[in-house]
Amino acid sequence: MNEETPEVDRFLALVAAVQARDARLTTIQAGLLVAAELGIAHDSRAFAQRLGIAHSLVLRELHALAERQGVLEIVKRDPRTMRVHYRLPPASPP
C-alpha cells in the first residue's frame, strides 16, 4: 500500500466537502482552495504538477475562481512561465 494514500484520500475528502458547501465550484477550483489551506501548493504550476493535470486547465479554473469576490487572491504573476501565485484571503475578524 502506498504511504501517500491516506493523504490523497484526505485531500479528496476535503475537496468533496468544499464542493458540497458550494456547488458552483469545479473539482479543480475546490482543489485549489484545499491546496492553499493545507499549504500543498500556492502557485498554479506547483498545483498542476502535484496533481498531474495540465497547467492551462489550472490557470483557467484559477482565474474563474479569482473573479469571485473574496474566495481567492492572486498575489503574483510570472509572465515568462505563466505561473500564478495565489492565497486565500485573510479571515475577517469575528
Secondary structure, 3 states (H helix, E strand, C coil): CCCCHHHHHHHHHHHHHHHHHCCCCCHHHHHHHHHHHHCCCCEHHHHHHHHCCCHHHHHHHHHHHHHCCCCCEEEEECCCCCCEEEECCCCCCC
